[in-house]
Amino acid sequence: MSPVIGILGGMGPLATVDFVTKIIHQTPAARDQDHLPLLVHSVPQIPDRSASLIDNQPSPLGALLRGVRTLVNAGVGCIAMPCNTAHHWHEALAEVSPVPVLHIARCCSQTLVRQGVTSAGLLATSGTLKSGFYPRELGAWGIHLNVPDPELQQRVMAAIYMVKAGKVTAGARQLEHCVHVMLQAGSERIILGCTEIPFALAEIGSGYSEYCVDATHELAAACVQWYGLQRNNARYSGASVCP
């Protein structure tokens, strides 16, 4: 199998760059040649995922499938998708892909299990909440998931779109408040389940990082692990790298 990792990105562009940076930072490398080979497909014109799920707007599935085909035809050995909401269509993509498509929520689940967490909160888009793949994945590991009430979720969405529009600091301050509210409500950890959220919180140096699980970071870690298995000619283990 090819050791090249395909990144199905552009959802959004900043989140894709942040994801690549997290892969680089987690790679044990002493020189350029030690880093992971990546092919990045960053096409921001993919239809809005949340709008599709919440408001019955055009589906992104066709564009996602084209992205998968582009990466597969280019010779990648696995695919990572640094967009949480797009994982609503993960099963459809995995069915047509001849290479593994890593799953961001499974990566988070395995991390929470290692930390001994039994109750987590989720900050994500309304589309991700409606899709329900996070509670399904966490529930399979015995982890209870808390989600924001409607008023708080409105603040989460407003903040996410601020970040997408380049108003990173303003969006981050709102997101930090949302993390605080979820922790006060009793969640042991907060899953940052939208790729803009950890990026924004990092930009302001938020003090809540020790209480959060960055979904993008966990997916990046799975990419590093997958590459290590390939480089060592080990047999690919789906359970260990969150397919």
KOLMIVEX-181420 format. One line per 8 residues: number of its first residue (from 1); their letters; for each residue x, y, z of N, C-alpha, C, CB. Coordinates in pm, whole numbers. Glycine has a CB too. Layout:
BEGIN
NUM	A	X:Y:Z:X:Y:Z:X:Y:Z:X:Y:Z  ...
This chain:
BEGIN
1	MSPVIGIL	84:-120:0:0:0:0:88:126:0:-95:0:123  48:225:-75:121:351:-81:123:417:57:59:446:-185  239:473:98:245:541:227:196:685:224:385:538:279  155:733:105:112:873:93:-27:892:154:112:918:-55  -43:996:234:-171:1026:299:-242:1136:220:-151:1069:447  -365:1109:182:-445:1209:114:-530:1287:213:-534:1143:9  -534:1417:197:-613:1504:285:-726:1565:202:-525:1616:350  -848:1527:239:-967:1580:172:-1008:1705:247:-1084:1474:167
9	GGMGPLAT	-958:1821:204:-971:1944:281:-1051:2053:213:-837:1995:312  -1023:2176:254:-1094:2293:204:-1218:2326:284:-1132:2271:62  -1242:2256:395:-1366:2270:473:-1335:2307:617:-1449:2138:468  -1287:2429:645:-1249:2535:556:-1097:2535:533:-1296:2668:610  -1051:2634:457:-908:2642:422:-816:2656:544:-886:2759:329  -853:2742:640:-770:2757:759:-761:2626:837:-826:2866:849  -872:2556:847:-874:2430:919:-784:2327:851:-1017:2376:929  -778:2329:719:-693:2235:646:-546:2263:673:-721:2243:496
17	VDFVTKII	-508:2391:670:-370:2429:699:-335:2393:843:-348:2580:675  -427:2417:936:-406:2383:1076:-385:2233:1092:-525:2429:1161  -460:2154:1018:-448:2009:1025:-310:1962:977:-557:1943:942  -265:2017:866:-133:1982:815:-25:2019:916:-106:2052:680  -39:2136:978:57:2179:1079:61:2081:1197:22:2320:1129  -56:2031:1236:-62:1937:1348:3:1804:1312:-207:1915:1391  -10:1761:1189:61:1640:1146:211:1662:1157:22:1603:1000  259:1775:1107:402:1804:1110:454:1809:1253:432:1937:1039
25	HQTPAARD	381:1875:1341:426:1891:1479:428:1758:1555:337:1989:1550  346:1662:1514:342:1534:1583:432:1428:1520:202:1483:1585  498:1462:1412:585:1367:1345:725:1369:1405:592:1398:1195  776:1254:1452:912:1249:1504:1012:1257:1388:935:1121:1586  1060:1375:1360:1144:1397:1242:1270:1476:1279:1066:1470:1132  1382:1434:1224:1508:1506:1242:1550:1579:1115:1617:1410:1285  1479:1552:1007:1512:1614:878:1388:1613:790:1631:1539:807  1394:1685:680:1278:1693:590:1227:1555:550:1314:1773:466
33	QDHLPLLV	1321:1466:521:1285:1336:464:1211:1246:564:1408:1265:415  1212:1283:692:1143:1203:793:995:1237:804:1209:1223:927  951:1343:738:811:1385:749:720:1302:659:797:1533:715  591:1309:688:492:1229:615:470:1284:475:360:1225:692  459:1195:376:420:1239:241:269:1265:238:461:1132:133  232:1384:197:91:1425:196:51:1475:58:66:1534:302  -71:1447:21:-134:1511:-95:-259:1582:-45:-168:1406:-209  -263:1713:-60:-372:1793:-4:-467:1836:-116:-317:1917:71
41	HSVPQIPD	-593:1794:-100:-699:1836:-193:-783:1938:-118:-787:1712:-243  -753:2066:-139:-823:2173:-67:-909:2251:-165:-722:2268:5  -1037:2217:-168:-1133:2280:-260:-1246:2341:-178:-1188:2177:-366  -1238:2469:-143:-1338:2529:-55:-1478:2536:-115:-1295:2667:-19  -1492:2513:-246:-1623:2524:-310:-1715:2406:-280:-1606:2537:-460  -1674:2313:-196:-1763:2206:-151:-1882:2269:-79:-1687:2106:-57  -2005:2232:-111:-2122:2294:-46:-2116:2283:106:-2250:2229:-96  -2174:2383:172:-2173:2391:318:-2240:2267:379:-2245:2518:366
49	RSASLIDN	-2166:2200:465:-2214:2074:523:-2330:2096:618:-2102:2004:595  -2317:2196:706:-2425:2222:802:-2552:2269:732:-2381:2327:904  -2536:2354:631:-2653:2402:557:-2726:2286:490:-2611:2506:452  -2651:2189:443:-2713:2072:381:-2795:1993:482:-2606:1982:319  -2741:1974:602:-2809:1891:702:-2922:1964:773:-2709:1843:803  -2905:2095:795:-3003:2171:873:-3110:2234:786:-2933:2279:953  -3069:2290:671:-3162:2369:589:-3194:2305:455:-3104:2505:565  -3157:2177:438:-3187:2106:314:-3126:2173:192:-3337:2093:296
57	QPSPLGAL	-3009:2233:210:-2935:2294:100:-2860:2184:23:-2836:2402:152  -2796:2218:-89:-2730:2115:-170:-2633:2028:-90:-2657:2180:-285  -2633:1901:-122:-2546:1806:-53:-2402:1820:-101:-2596:1662:-75  -2307:1805:-9:-2166:1806:-49:-2115:1671:-98:-2082:1852:66  -2200:1568:-94:-2152:1433:-119:-2086:1419:-256:-2267:1335:-109  -2145:1476:-359:-2085:1465:-493:-1945:1523:-497:-2172:1536:-596  -1927:1641:-436:-1796:1704:-432:-1698:1622:-349:-1805:1846:-377  -1747:1564:-239:-1661:1480:-156:-1616:1355:-231:-1733:1440:-26
65	LRGVRTLV	-1707:1295:-304:-1672:1177:-383:-1569:1211:-491:-1798:1116:-447  -1584:1327:-554:-1485:1369:-655:-1348:1388:-591:-1531:1499:-725  -1349:1445:-470:-1223:1463:-399:-1157:1329:-366:-1245:1542:-272  -1237:1233:-321:-1183:1099:-292:-1124:1038:-418:-1294:1007:-234  -1196:1047:-530:-1146:989:-655:-1015:1057:-698:-1251:1003:-767  -1007:1189:-682:-885:1261:-718:-766:1211:-637:-903:1412:-698  -787:1194:-506:-679:1149:-419:-640:1004:-449:-719:1164:-271  -740:919:-468:-712:778:-498:-638:765:-630:-843:696:-502
73	NAGVGCIA	-682:838:-731:-615:832:-861:-472:886:-855:-695:911:-964  -446:971:-757:-311:1025:-739:-221:929:-663:-317:1157:-667  -279:821:-610:-197:717:-550:-185:719:-399:-65:725:-605  -279:780:-328:-269:782:-181:-301:644:-123:-365:887:-122  -252:621:-1:-276:494:66:-384:501:172:-151:445:128  -419:619:216:-533:641:306:-576:785:293:-497:608:455  -693:816:348:-749:950:336:-793:998:474:-869:952:236  -762:1123:505:-810:1189:626:-890:1312:585:-693:1228:721
81	MPCNTAHH	-998:1335:655:-1089:1444:621:-1100:1540:741:-1231:1388:580  -1025:1650:741:-1028:1742:856:-1149:1835:856:-902:1824:857  -1265:1772:855:-1392:1842:872:-1484:1748:946:-1453:1887:733  -1525:1788:1066:-1610:1700:1146:-1745:1677:1080:-1630:1759:1284  -1813:1782:1039:-1948:1769:985:-1952:1678:862:-2005:1905:950  -1846:1684:782:-1841:1601:661:-1840:1453:693:-1718:1636:580  -1811:1417:818:-1813:1275:855:-1955:1217:858:-1748:1256:991  -2055:1302:843:-2191:1250:822:-2194:1160:700:-2294:1366:806
89	WHEALAEV	-2107:1190:601:-2102:1113:476:-1984:1015:476:-2092:1209:355  -1925:990:591:-1808:902:597:-1838:763:541:-1758:889:740  -1949:706:580:-1982:571:535:-1992:563:384:-2112:524:599  -2055:663:323:-2069:664:178:-1933:676:110:-2160:780:134  -1844:754:168:-1710:770:110:-1628:643:129:-1637:889:174  -1638:582:248:-1561:462:276:-1605:346:187:-1575:423:423  -1732:343:150:-1784:235:66:-1723:235:-74:-1936:245:56  -1693:354:-125:-1640:362:-262:-1489:375:-266:-1702:480:-334
97	SPVPVLHI	-1426:403:-152:-1282:423:-150:-1210:289:-137:-1241:517:-36  -1113:261:-223:-1036:137:-210:-928:145:-101:-971:103:-342  -911:265:-42:-814:283:66:-889:330:190:-703:387:26  -833:308:310:-902:347:433:-931:497:438:-820:307:554  -1048:532:492:-1083:671:522:-1092:680:674:-1221:715:452  -997:747:736:-992:754:882:-1113:829:935:-861:822:929  -1155:797:1059:-1276:854:1117:-1241:938:1239:-1377:743:1155  -1271:1066:1234:-1229:1160:1337:-1292:1131:1474:-1263:1300:1295
105	ARCCSQTL	-1420:1090:1477:-1486:1066:1605:-1432:941:1672:-1636:1054:1585  -1393:841:1594:-1335:720:1653:-1199:751:1716:-1321:610:1546  -1124:839:1652:-996:879:1710:-1018:947:1845:-920:974:1615  -1118:1034:1855:-1149:1100:1982:-1195:1000:2087:-1256:1208:1962  -1278:906:2046:-1329:806:2139:-1216:727:2204:-1424:711:2067  -1122:685:2123:-1011:605:2176:-926:687:2272:-925:553:2061  -908:815:2245:-832:901:2336:-904:917:2469:-808:1038:2273  -1034:939:2465:-1112:954:2589:-1109:827:2672:-1255:992:2556
113	VRQGVTSA	-1114:712:2605:-1106:585:2678:-972:575:2749:-1125:465:2582  -864:610:2680:-731:604:2743:-722:697:2863:-623:641:2641  -794:809:2858:-793:905:2969:-888:867:3081:-828:1043:2918  -967:762:3062:-1061:719:3164:-1184:808:3175:-993:713:3294  -1217:880:3070:-1331:972:3070:-1460:895:3043:-1312:1084:2965  -1563:924:3120:-1693:859:3100:-1802:957:3057:-1736:789:3227  -1775:1088:3065:-1873:1189:3027:-1802:1305:2959:-1954:1238:3150  -1841:1333:2837:-1775:1440:2760:-1879:1534:2702:-1687:1380:2648
121	GLLATSGT	-1838:1659:2682:-1921:1756:2613:-1873:1773:2470:-1921:1891:2687  -1960:1817:2383:-1926:1834:2242:-1957:1975:2196:-2001:1732:2155  -1856:2045:2145:-1876:2172:2076:-1853:2146:1928:-1781:2284:2130  -1955:2165:1848:-1949:2131:1707:-2055:2212:1632:-1969:1977:1684  -2057:2196:1501:-2161:2262:1422:-2296:2197:1449:-2128:2256:1272  -2401:2270:1418:-2535:2214:1432:-2555:2095:1339:-2641:2321:1401  -2486:2096:1225:-2493:1983:1134:-2434:1857:1195:-2422:2016:1005  -2320:1873:1262:-2258:1758:1330:-2350:1704:1438:-2122:1798:1390
129	LKSGFYPR	-2411:1795:1516:-2503:1750:1621:-2621:1675:1561:-2553:1870:1703  -2677:1727:1452:-2792:1661:1390:-2754:1525:1333:-2851:1749:1280  -2635:1514:1278:-2592:1388:1218:-2588:1276:1321:-2455:1404:1153  -2541:1307:1440:-2542:1209:1548:-2429:1108:1548:-2668:1137:1543  -2326:1127:1466:-2221:1025:1463:-2132:1031:1587:-2135:1042:1338  -2121:1146:1652:-2040:1151:1774:-2103:1069:1887:-2022:1296:1819  -2231:1089:1920:-2288:1004:2026:-2286:856:1992:-2430:1047:2055  -2301:821:1864:-2294:680:1826:-2155:623:1852:-2330:662:1678
137	ELGAWGIH	-2053:697:1810:-1917:647:1826:-1877:643:1973:-1819:735:1747  -1907:749:2048:-1870:751:2190:-1950:650:2269:-1891:891:2248  -2078:636:2233:-2163:540:2303:-2111:398:2290:-2304:548:2251  -2050:366:2176:-1994:233:2156:-1880:203:2252:-1947:217:2012  -1821:310:2306:-1712:296:2402:-1759:322:2545:-1598:391:2367  -1890:337:2564:-1944:359:2697:-1928:500:2750:-1881:266:2791  -1914:597:2661:-1895:736:2702:-2023:814:2678:-1776:801:2625  -2073:882:2782:-2193:964:2769:-2154:1100:2711:-2264:982:2907
145	LNVPDPEL	-2235:1148:2617:-2206:1275:2550:-2308:1380:2587:-2202:1255:2399  -2259:1498:2628:-2344:1614:2654:-2331:1713:2538:-2306:1682:2789  -2442:1775:2501:-2440:1874:2393:-2497:2006:2444:-2521:1824:2269  -2464:2118:2380:-2514:2248:2426:-2665:2258:2413:-2448:2361:2348  -2725:2341:2500:-2866:2371:2482:-2881:2463:2360:-2927:2437:2611  -3003:2482:2310:-3021:2558:2185:-2960:2698:2189:-3167:2570:2153  -2972:2767:2300:-2917:2904:2308:-2765:2902:2298:-2961:2972:2439  -2703:2810:2371:-2557:2802:2365:-2511:2757:2227:-2504:2707:2473
153	QQRVMAAI	-2586:2667:2164:-2549:2620:2031:-2552:2734:1928:-2642:2508:1986  -2645:2826:1945:-2647:2943:1857:-2517:3023:1870:-2768:3032:1890  -2467:3035:1992:-2342:3107:2014:-2225:3032:1951:-2318:3128:2164  -2228:2899:1963:-2123:2818:1902:-2118:2840:1751:-2144:2669:1934  -2234:2833:1687:-2238:2850:1542:-2195:2990:1499:-2377:2821:1489  -2241:3090:1572:-2201:3228:1540:-2050:3243:1549:-2269:3328:1635  -1990:3182:1651:-1846:3192:1669:-1770:3118:1559:-1806:3136:1806  -1820:3001:1519:-1755:2925:1412:-1752:3006:1283:-1826:2791:1389
161	YMVKAGKV	-1865:3069:1250:-1868:3146:1126:-1786:3273:1136:-2011:3181:1091  -1766:3327:1257:-1672:3437:1275:-1531:3393:1236:-1674:3487:1420  -1492:3276:1283:-1358:3225:1253:-1343:3203:1103:-1331:3095:1330  -1445:3143:1040:-1440:3121:896:-1427:3251:818:-1565:3046:850  -1483:3359:875:-1478:3490:809:-1351:3569:843:-1600:3572:848  -1261:3507:920:-1136:3574:954:-1138:3652:1083:-1098:3664:845  -1253:3654:1152:-1264:3725:1280:-1228:3627:1392:-1408:3785:1301  -1103:3585:1392:-1062:3472:1475:-1068:3505:1624:-921:3429:1437
169	TAGARQLE	-1018:3620:1662:-1013:3654:1805:-1153:3667:1864:-935:3785:1827  -1241:3736:1793:-1377:3753:1841:-1448:3618:1853:-1456:3848:1748  -1431:3534:1751:-1492:3402:1756:-1435:3317:1868:-1474:3332:1624  -1305:3327:1889:-1240:3248:1993:-1290:3285:2132:-1088:3265:1986  -1313:3413:2157:-1361:3455:2289:-1499:3394:2318:-1368:3610:2298  -1583:3392:2215:-1715:3330:2234:-1701:3179:2258:-1804:3356:2112  -1613:3117:2184:-1595:2973:2199:-1539:2939:2337:-1502:2919:2089  -1450:3021:2387:-1394:2998:2521:-1505:3003:2627:-1285:3102:2552
177	HCVHVMLQ	-1598:3096:2609:-1713:3103:2701:-1795:2975:2692:-1801:3226:2669  -1814:2923:2572:-1894:2801:2554:-1826:2681:2621:-1915:2772:2405  -1694:2673:2611:-1620:2566:2679:-1643:2576:2830:-1469:2573:2647  -1634:2698:2883:-1653:2720:3027:-1792:2672:3071:-1635:2869:3061  -1894:2706:2995:-2031:2668:3030:-2045:2516:3032:-2132:2729:2930  -1988:2448:2932:-1999:2303:2926:-1925:2234:3040:-1946:2252:2793  -1812:2288:3079:-1739:2231:3192:-1816:2251:3322:-1600:2294:3202  -1875:2369:3336:-1954:2398:3456:-2075:2306:3467:-1998:2543:3456
185	AGSERIIL	-2124:2259:3352:-2240:2170:3350:-2204:2026:3385:-2306:2174:3214  -2073:1997:3403:-2034:1866:3451:-1958:1777:3356:-2151:1797:3493  -1928:1822:3236:-1851:1740:3143:-1705:1728:3191:-1857:1799:3000  -1650:1607:3184:-1511:1588:3224:-1414:1645:3120:-1483:1440:3245  -1448:1630:2996:-1368:1683:2886:-1463:1743:2783:-1278:1571:2822  -1410:1837:2705:-1487:1896:2596:-1421:1857:2465:-1496:2052:2611  -1496:1791:2378:-1446:1760:2245:-1462:1884:2157:-1522:1637:2183  -1353:1929:2102:-1357:2041:2008:-1385:1980:1871:-1222:2126:2009
193	GCTEIPFA	-1515:1965:1840:-1559:1885:1727:-1590:1965:1602:-1678:1809:1765  -1523:2077:1586:-1527:2151:1459:-1386:2203:1439:-1635:2270:1461  -1331:2186:1322:-1188:2213:1302:-1151:2359:1323:-1148:2171:1165  -1249:2450:1313:-1218:2591:1341:-1199:2619:1490:-1329:2680:1286  -1260:2538:1577:-1261:2568:1721:-1122:2558:1784:-1356:2475:1793  -1050:2446:1770:-917:2440:1831:-821:2543:1772:-860:2302:1816  -834:2567:1643:-749:2669:1580:-770:2805:1646:-778:2679:1429  -898:2842:1666:-929:2972:1725:-882:2981:1870:-1079:3000:1716
201	LAEIGSGY	-909:2878:1948:-869:2880:2089:-717:2888:2104:-922:2756:2162  -646:2821:2014:-499:2828:2018:-449:2968:1986:-439:2727:1919  -520:3037:1898:-479:3172:1860:-483:3269:1977:-568:3223:1748  -573:3246:2073:-581:3337:2188:-514:3277:2312:-728:3371:2219  -450:3162:2297:-383:3100:2410:-480:3064:2522:-277:3191:2463  -593:3005:2488:-695:2972:2586:-639:2883:2697:-814:2903:2519  -681:2912:2820:-636:2834:2933:-714:2706:2956:-643:2916:3055  -807:2675:2867:-891:2556:2886:-838:2433:2813:-1032:2585:2837
209	SEYCVDAT	-720:2444:2753:-672:2336:2667:-660:2202:2740:-538:2373:2610  -625:2203:2868:-607:2077:2940:-739:2002:2959:-543:2103:3075  -850:2072:2943:-982:2010:2961:-1046:1971:2827:-1073:2104:3036  -973:1992:2718:-1031:1972:2585:-961:1860:2510:-1023:2102:2505  -1036:1796:2423:-981:1700:2328:-1001:1759:2189:-1050:1558:2340  -891:1789:2124:-893:1851:1992:-909:1740:1887:-764:1934:1966  -1025:1735:1824:-1052:1630:1726:-952:1634:1610:-1194:1643:1672  -913:1753:1569:-817:1765:1459:-682:1705:1499:-799:1913:1419
217	HELAAACV	-640:1733:1622:-515:1678:1674:-518:1526:1675:-486:1731:1814  -631:1469:1718:-641:1323:1726:-639:1260:1587:-769:1283:1800  -702:1323:1490:-699:1272:1353:-557:1282:1297:-798:1349:1263  -488:1390:1327:-349:1405:1282:-262:1296:1344:-295:1544:1319  -284:1266:1472:-208:1161:1539:-232:1026:1471:-246:1152:1687  -356:1001:1428:-387:875:1358:-313:867:1225:-538:863:1335  -297:981:1158:-221:983:1032:-75:946:1057:-229:1123:966  -17:1003:1162:122:972:1196:137:824:1229:170:1058:1314
225	QWYGLQRN	41:771:1304:46:630:1341:31:541:1218:-64:598:1443  -62:575:1131:-83:497:1009:44:494:925:-200:554:927  108:609:911:230:615:831:340:530:894:276:760:816  350:534:1027:449:453:1095:429:305:1069:446:479:1242  304:260:1069:274:120:1040:315:84:898:125:92:1062  288:173:804:325:146:665:476:143:648:264:250:573  543:238:709:689:248:694:759:126:754:741:376:760  701:73:860:760:-44:925:712:-175:864:730:-42:1073
233	NARYSGAS	636:-164:754:581:-282:686:495:-367:778:695:-366:629  430:-298:874:340:-370:962:203:-382:895:328:-299:1100  129:-482:934:-5:-499:880:-95:-389:932:-62:-637:916  -170:-324:841:-262:-217:880:-369:-270:975:-328:-153:756  -388:-200:1087:-489:-238:1187:-594:-129:1193:-426:-262:1327  -714:-154:1139:-817:-50:1135:-854:2:1271:-938:-102:1069  -863:-85:1372:-908:-42:1502:-811:56:1567:-927:-161:1592  -683:46:1532:-583:128:1598:-571:267:1540:-451:62:1593
241	VCP	-619:287:1418:-605:419:1358:-737:474:1307:-505:413:1245  -843:440:1371:-972:510:1357:-1030:513:1217:-956:648:1404  -1041:402:1144:-1099:409:1010:-1248:438:1014:-1075:280:935
